[in-house]
Amino acid sequence: MYFLAASPDLSTKEQTFATWENGFSESEIARILVQGELTSQTPGTVNANEVDAAIRQSTVSWLPNNQDNVWLYDKVGWIVRQLNGQFFNFDLTGFGEPFQYTVYTGNNDHYTWHVDKGIVNDMPRKLSLTVQLSDPSEYEGGVLELQTGNTPVPMAKTKGLVVAFPSWILHRVTPVTAGTRRSLVIWTGGPSFR
């Protein structure tokens, strides 16, 4: 069972974000965690692959579309089609990049305000998704916030929650002050907007 919620920008009739509760089960999350932890982790980067802890402090690894992860790409692809069809209606052609497994620890790991837009493999990012892999009891802080108006909108920290938003929406992850927050970050793209 799932629940979809969305937030439109009433001034432009544009969808600012959508959420899908229970997008992933406990067993599916366990599989993602195994793959993420087995893959070599490196510091999260900004701009042209620069490490700048003032902007971003976290570690990441990449989950390619291979034999171990094909089930994950299939499931995320299905979720993207549902959310995009119901809320965004973007012209999407697929994933231009591997999925990013991100870990924020209680050393004030964070990611300041940023947007995901960019062109990778000649495919502009259009729709960004995050999947909450940690239970809220496992960490403090680490709130994903979207800047959709005058004040930031905090996203729920529910394990298994999928949040989708246009890649040009300003967003951040507030500092994690205790514990560890794990998430999966995904970008979908397609032809340039016209």
N, C-alpha and C positions, 0 to 999 in steps of 0.2 A: 504494500500500500504506500502511496506517495501523496504528497501535497504540493501543489504549485502555488507560488505567490509571486506577485510582480508589483513594481512601482513605476508608474508612468510619470514623465515630466509633463505636467498639465499645460505648461506654457508653450511647449513645442509639439505635444502629442507623441513624444519620443519615449520609448521604453528605456528606463535607466538601469534596471536590473531585474532578475528573476531568480527565485530559489526553488530547489527541489529537495524536500525533506526525505530522509531515508533513501537517498540515491544509491547508496552502497551499503550492503549488509556487513555484519561483523566478520563473516568468513571472507568476504571479498576484500575488506579493508586489511585483514591479516595477510592476504596474498600480496597486496600492494606494499605493505610494510616489509615483508620478506624481500621482495625485489628491490625496494628502495635502499634497504640496509646492506644488501649484498653488493650494490653498485658503488664504485668509488665516488666519494663525496669531495667536493671542492668548495672554496668560498664563493658565495653568491656575488655576481658582478653587476656593474652598471655601465651605461654608455657603451664604449667600444671595449667590452670585456675588462674593465678596470675594477680593481678591488678598492672600495672606498667605504670603510666602516662607519663613517659619519652618515652616509646615505643608506647603506644596506649592510646588515651584519646577519649572516645565516650561512648554512651550507646547503649545497644542492647536488643532486645526481640526476642522471637522465635515463628515462625508461624508454628504449626504442621499441618500435613495432616489430617484435620478433616472436619466436615460438612461445616464449614464456609470457609475453604480454599481449598477444593477439586478442585474447578474451577481453582485456581491459580496453583496448582500442575499439573493439566492436561495441562494447557497452557504452563507452563515452560517446561514440558516434551516434548511437541510438538516442541517448539523452540529448545531445546537441540538436539532432533533427526535431525532437519533440519541443524543446525550448525555443529554438529558432523559429519553427513553424508557428508556434502559438504566440510568441511575444516580439520577435525582432524582424523576421522576414528578410534576413541578409542573404546575399548570393554567396554561399559557402561551397568550397570545393574539397576541403579536407584539412588535414593537419600538416602544416609546413615544417613542424619541429617535433622532436621527441617530447614526451611528457616530462615535466620537471617535478621531481620529488624534493621538497624543501623542508629543512629542519631549522627551527628557531629554538635556542636554549635559553635558560633563565639567566644568562649573562647580559640581559638587556638586548638580545638579538632583536632586530627590527628591520623595517623597510619604510623609509620616509615616503612622502607623497610622490607619486609617479604615474605615468600612463604606460600601457603596454604596446601602444601602436608602433608600428615599424614594418619593414618589409624584409622577410626572410625567405630565401629561395624563390624570389620573384613573386611571392604571395603576401599581400598586405594582411596583417593581423586585423581581424574584425570583431571577433567575439572571444572574450577571456572567460575561463572557468576556474574555480577553485573547488577542491573537494576536501572537507575537514576529515582528517584521519585520526585525530586525537580526541579523547573525551575531554570536556571542559574541566573536569576534576584533575586532569593531569598537568595543568599549567595555569599560571596567572598572567594577565595581560594578553598580548598577542591577538588583539581584536582586529579583524579585517574591517576597515571603514571605507565607505565610498563617499566621495564628495559630489553629491548630485544637486546641491543647492547651497543655501547659506551655511548650513551646519552639516558636519559629517554624519552619515547614516551607518551605525554599527550593524554588522551582520551577526546572526546567531552563531554560537560556537558549537552547535550540535554535531556530534560525530556522525559522519555519513552525509552531511548536508552538502549539496552542490549549489554554488552561487555562480550565476552567469551575468555578464555585463559587457557592453560595448568596450572595445579595447582602448578607446580614447577617454574613458571615464577616469578621472583622478581618483587614486585609492592608495591606501597604506596599510601596513601591519604595525600596530603599536608595540612598544617594547614588551618582551616576555620577561617578567621579573622573577618567575620561579617555574620549575618544571620544564617540559619540552613540548613544543607544538609542532606537529607534522601535518603537511598538506600536500596535495597534488595540484599542480598548476598546468593548465592546458590552454593553448591558443589555437583557434580555428581561423582560416582565412579563405580568400577567394579573389576574384578579379577586383581591380580598383573600383572604388565608388565613383559614380558618374552623376 
